[in-house]
Amino acid sequence: MFEYTGKNVVVVGGTSGINLQIALSFATAGANVAVASRNQDKVDAAVSQLQMANPQGKHFGVSFDVRDNDALTTGFALIATNMGQIDVLVSGAAGNFPASAAKLSPNGFKSVMDIDLLGSFQVLKQAYPLMARPSGSIIQISAPQAYVAMPLQAHVCAAKAGVDMLTRTLALEWGVEGIRINSIVPGPIADTEGFNRLAPSDALQAKVANSVPLKRNGRGQDIANAALFLASDMASYITGVVLPVDGGWALGGASIAMTELGELAAKQGL
C-alpha cells in the first residue's frame, strides 16, 4: 500500500521488537533504512535483516546511547554522511522495569527519564537539521502509561507523558517548516520484551488480551502499519497527534488489567 522507494528513514531503537518491525516495514516499502541502538551486535543483525527485506536499499546501522549527546552527535554525523537528509525519523528508544514507587530508587527513576524523555529530546534535536523540508515526518513511539496510571510504572508514566507533550510542543514549533511530529501509543503487543516483563506468563498475557475490547493482543505489524501511514502523504495534514494503536485497551481495560498485574507483583515483593 505504501511506497517509500528513495526515501531515507532512521529508526532509533530499531534493532528489536516493535521498532525493528517498523524498520523492516519501511525497508519492504522501498526505503533506505538506518537503525541505531546501544548494542553493535544487534545493530549488525538488524542491518542484515533489512538487506534481506530490501536488497536494493542502502541500509546501515550506528551504535549510540541516546543519553550521551556526544555519541549522538557522532552518530547523526555518520547518518548525514551516508544519507544526507532524513525523510522519516522514528524515535523509539525506551527503558522499563516494574517497581513500586516506594521501592523505586531515585537512580532507577532517573534512568528511565533519561532514556525515554531526555533521550527523545536529544534524538529529535540532533535529527532536526537533517529533516526534509517541507515534508519531513517524525514519529515517536510512546506508551499507554503516558495517560493511563499504572501500578509499578510511576517512572514510565512520568517519562512517557513528557514524550507525548514533547511531540505536541515540537509539532507547534516545527510545523511552520513543514516537519510533522506524531506519537504512536502501542497497546499490549505480543512477543515484545516490554510486554513479557509486565505479563511474564501465558496466563497473564491471556488475561490482558481479554481486557482489550478487540479481544486480542497486538502484533508488531499493527504498529508498523500506523507508522507507514503517519509518515505518508496520506497523513500530510496530521501533526501533533497522539495515536493509540491498542485495540481500544486504553478505554478502560488497561487500568483493570494493570491493577491486577500490580497486585500480583506486590505479592511477589516487587
Phi, psi and omega in degrees: 000331187244143182239115181236021180302129180086351179276149180254121184237133177243128179240107179274127190085017191271029183251001180201163171057219182302316185294323176295320177298321176297313180300315180295325180291320175294320178298315179299329178279004173107356186284156164276128189234131171249134177243152180220140170197180184284333189261113184296324179297319178293324177299313181297320179295320180294319179298321177299320178293322178297320180296322178290324181290327182210085183297338181278346182280162176256100186248145176202173182222155176226153181244122174201161175260125184296345178279347185256100186294326177296318178295322177297317178302315179295316181297316181286336172295322177293320176299317180297320180295320184275331187245327192081239182280157177253124176276321182223128173244128172248117181258107188229011179295139183203155174227145181199147170199146180282132178199134175290149181301325181294332182254357182282124180283155175304324180292323177295317177298314182296323181300315179291320177299319182293320180287308189283310188268302177299317180300317179299314180300316183292323177297312181296321180293321178292323182284333188311312181294339184265352185291138177297139179232131010258034187235014182288145180231129175245132178235122175261140176263110184261209180200155180297342176299344179297331183221002174242115179295132182226137176295150179068013185226028182302318181294318181288319178303314181295316183293314184288330173299320177294321179299315181293323177290327173298317176304312185291321181292314181288334172299323175293313186289320188261355180299326181297337178267359180088011177269123179262141180226125179223158175248140169253133180248098179291144169276208178288113184250118184297152174063034172242152183299317182297316180293321180294330177289318184280332179227080193276019177217158179300322181296317179292321179293326175293323177297319177297314180303321180291338179276352179274130180307325178276001171062036170204153170280154185283172176241153178304326181295331177301319180286319179299321179298320179294321179295317178301320179293309185298330180275352186271169176295336179295340179250025188294347179248022180244119175207153181074019184264138171253105191255109173289131172237082196216013180064018181087010186302319183291351180288349178164326183295329182299314181297318181295310183296316184289330174296317178295318178294323178295319178295322178294316180296324179297322177294334180271359175086018179285000000 
